[in-house]
Amino acid sequence: MAQVLHLTNGETINKKVAAKGNRIEELLATNASDEKIVEELYLRALCRYPKPTEKEKLLAVLSSAGKATSAETNSGEERRLAIEDLYWSVLTSKEFLFNH
């Protein structure tokens, strides 16, 4: 249980998802679609495709990332932060922590 609390509240996952050269950066560099990002996250972390409701919710989050601002660099940064948040949410989920 202490490990779960550390992962949820500590810096371990935050540092990994924000690191340079990680999988998020690779996906952004290849202009991967939101759908590909969500599916790959689930396959890599949970060894399954997202359920339709999960996919729908996450795609909505990604599609809205960066739309509130008109600056290109801010939009790209907001999208990366949204993807980092998605990774964090899956990697700290009960399914990941207790099953994988």
N, C-alpha and C positions, 0 to 999 in steps of 0.2 A: 504494500500500500504506500510506503514511503516513496518508492520509485514513481508511482503514479502521480503523487502529489508534486514531486520534483518536476516531472515532465509537464504537468499542467501549469504550475506556478513558476517554475524556474526558467533559466535561460537556455537550456539545452536545445529545445526545439526551435525557439526563436532565433538563435544563432545559426542553426542549420538552414532554416528556410530563407534567411536573409543573406547567407553567404554568397560570395561571388563564385561564379563557375558552377553553380548547382544545377539541378535539373530544371528548375523554374527559369533560370536564365537561358538555358538551352532551348526550352520551349518558346520563350519570347523571341529569341534570335531567329527561330525558324518560322515565326508568325503562325504558330499552331492555333487552330480554331479553339474556341471555348469548349466545344464538345470534346475535342481530342484531349484537352487539358484535364477535364473532369474525368473522362474515362480512364486516362492513364493514371491519374492519381488513385482512383479506386482499384485499378488492377494491381498497381505496385504496392499499395498499402494494405488493401483488404483482400486481394486475390479474387475479386469479383467485379462485375460491372455495377454501376450505381442503379438502384431501383428507379423507375420512372419518376417518382415524386422527388427523390433525392436529386436526380439529374436536373429536373425542372427548376428546383429551388436554386441550385448552384449556378446554373446557366443564367438565371435571372440576376444573380449577384454579379457575375462577370460581365454581363451585357450592360449593366448600369454603371460599372466602374469607369470613371473618367469622363462620363457624359456631362457631369455637372460643371466641368471646367472647359474652357476653350483652348487653353495652352497645350500644345502638342506634348511637351516634356512632362507637364503635370499629369496629363491624361495617361501617358505611358507609365509613370510612377504610380499613379492610382491603380492601374490595372495590375501591376506587379504586386502592390500591397494587398489587393483583393485576392490574388492567387496565393500569396503567402498566407493570408488568413484562411483560405480554403484548406491548404495543406495542414496548417496548425489544427484546424477543427477536426479533420479526419485523423491526424496523428495523435490527438488527445481524446478521441472518442472511446467509449467503453469497448466497442467492437475491436478496435486496434489494440488497446492496452491490455485487454484480458484474453483475447483470442489469438493474437499474433505476437 
